[in-house]
Amino acid sequence: MTMPSALNPEAGLSAPGRSGGLRDVYRNRFLLKLLVRKEIKVRYRGSALGIVWSYMKPGLQFLVFYVALGLFLNVQGSTPNYPIYLFAGIVLVNFFTEALGNATRSIVGNRDLIRKIYLPRELFPVASVWVSAAHFLPQVLILVVVCLFFGWLPTVWSVLALVAAFAIVAVLAVGLGLFFGAVNVYFRDSENLVDLLIMMVTWASPVLYLWSQVQHVLGPAFAAYQLNPMTVGVEVFHWAFWRPTLDGGQLTAAAAAEVPGLFTLWLPLAAVVTLLILGLGQWVFARLSVKFAQEL
């Protein structure tokens, strides 16, 4: 009798190959749902307020920035409807920073599970991003309600713009989360580096200030600033939420309602940069994940 061969297609077997990467995440989406539920339950286990804590940080952050910048420095004097402008940016940036921070720690944080059984390692960073998205969506609903009081009316284009901005930021968080999550297994200093990046994101994107102020200072170097996908994502959020609440005079006074070429140039470029980062993150993750169990 001939023994079944892994190279013999008639044997019904296939030679073991490399990980399918993010395709394995899609194939195991049931496991992804279980991991997301687990992360949410573990995070609020023993907590009296539960998910309410996810609103404490953006709420307190908004209050501090609004009082310090909007009132003390009178930024709202030059930026109409500054509370909406500020909150729209904070909501998106907090989603990214929470997703990236959790994704960076996801592999090390699930070391016991990784040591015991095999499952696609990419599930853990992706699940962290999904958990952050679960916190992000209710905050967006609060932003929508506030904007409605200021005369905001959704349109098909604004909804599509919001979906595009969210998709870019989410994919960016997955790409960077895969990269730093894998590197963090070997070099725990990666967590500190990510913490520094998270601290810089709020100031490196037009959350607290207008994009025109950056253009005035940077001049020709403004293009480099615009290549940051987070910058474009925040600007699209402002276009969709903040811009419709302004009247004609306020649009003129703000002089920053829409970046020239935002949808024809910068949004497509942001998508390309994001996909490149995702590809790099997946490439690094695939090569480092082989020895995760041993290193952990």
Secondary structure, DSSP 8 states (H G I E B T S, - for coil): -----TT-GGGT--------THHHHHHTHHHHHHHHHHHHHHHTTT-SSGGGHHHHHHHHHHHHHIIIIIIIS-GGGTSTTHHHHHHHHHHHHHHHHHHHHHHHHHHHHTHHHHHHS---TTHHHHHHHHHHHHHHHHHHHHHHHHHHHTT----HHHHHHHHHHHHHHHHHHHHHHHHHHHHHHH-THHHHHHHHHHHHHHHHTTTSS-HHHHHHHHGGGHHHHHT-HHHHHHHHHIIIIIGGG--HHHHHHH--SS-TTIIIIIHHHHHHHHHHHHHHHHHHHHHHGGGHHHH-
